[in-house]
Amino acid sequence: MTIVAKHDPRWRWELVLAGPDTLGNDLGFVGTWVGPRTGPDKRTHGQKEDYVLRRLLVAWRECGNLNWPVKVSAETTAAGEPDFLVTLPTGQTLGVEVTEAGEETYQKWLTHADSETQSGDQTVHHVPLNASTERSIQAIADAVRKKNAKYDTGHYRSPSECDLLIYDNTAWGGFRYKGEIIEAVRKHNDLRGRFRQVHVVFGSLAYLDVFGECRNCDLRNVYEIDYAGWVFDQVERLRRERPDGIDWANVAEELEDLGKSERRALASHLRVVLMHLLKWEFQPQRRSESWRHTIGNGRSEAAELLQENPSFGVGLDAVVRRQYSLARQQAARETDVSIDTFPEEPPYGLDQILDPDFLPGSD
């Protein structure tokens, strides 16, 4: 992820998205999470905007709507400006204004309207299904009208083109009949003509350019949006030997990250063992069963990783030297003695580091 220096205080953040295959890494944690609706950690407006923008960017990538690299800037509080600016390789800048539909004033009603009870073999609806559908259509149309009214008074005109991005804000993703809702919204010709394109996001389902080409993009099982779903989908494709649907680039990255994670764990265990061996040898008056237990536990974990990953043995001496340097510094801090007290070079060989019976300076 490339974070651009924030020379302009109006930006919350700026990112450069290098290409379609690195979109997840380039976005980082932007838009991956929103806080709860209530409580001390209640979601912020910026979190909601980032969350829905991430889905738009991934949908654009899935549909081939972007040329790369792309710079994205998140607005702060400038009145009348779009929430985001997307700068394309040509230098053209596109605004993206985010708004919500299905505000909390009718979330409970919508849930009640679509709830069902079972009575024998019959399904009984509390209210006709089309009641909630009509109200959902109206909610989206009202969201567009509200922004159109601001557009007509001069808002969102810089840059010259701006998209409107609407998201389902109902508590449980209440817009249930999404295709029917979008088709009905498209018939509202009075909503056209201000924004370059209007997009609607329902959770992991995005409708791009609602009043134009209107492409439906399903983001379920997409790596940057639904990681768990993506993992299960990739595993299932591998088991069924369906290579045509394998996301090879991200599968390779995840496997590489898994290997790196295991190596980092091994290095961490070696560092802990080395630090406590130094403390054991050079502070004999403070030896304790806790230190002995920490050394033994670290050895067991390191030995298990080496047994499960024999290839980790290649270049392990260099790993030990690096971890010893860090352990030496940490031991000096924790013992409050001069770092010169400890040897500059590792005083213990790998066999001693992993030997469950070895403790330096012990009789």
Protein Blocks (a to p, Z undefined) as FASTA:
>chain_A
ZZdddfblkbmbdcddfbfklmmmmnmmnokaccdfbdjklccfklmmmmmmmmmmmmmm
mnopaccdddddddfklghiafbdcddfkopacddddddehiaklmmmmmmmmpccdehj
bccdfbafklmmmmmmmmmmmmmmmmmmmmmnopakacfbdcdddddfbfnopalblmlm
mmmmmmmmmlgokambdcddehjaccehkllnopaddfehiaklmmmlmmmmmmmmmmno
paklpcfklmmmmmmmmmmmmmmmmmmmmmmmmmmmmmmmmmmmlgcfklmmmmmmmmmm
mmmmmmmmmmlmgoklmmmmmmmmmmmmmmmmmnopafklpcfbdfbdfklmmmmkbcgh
iZZ
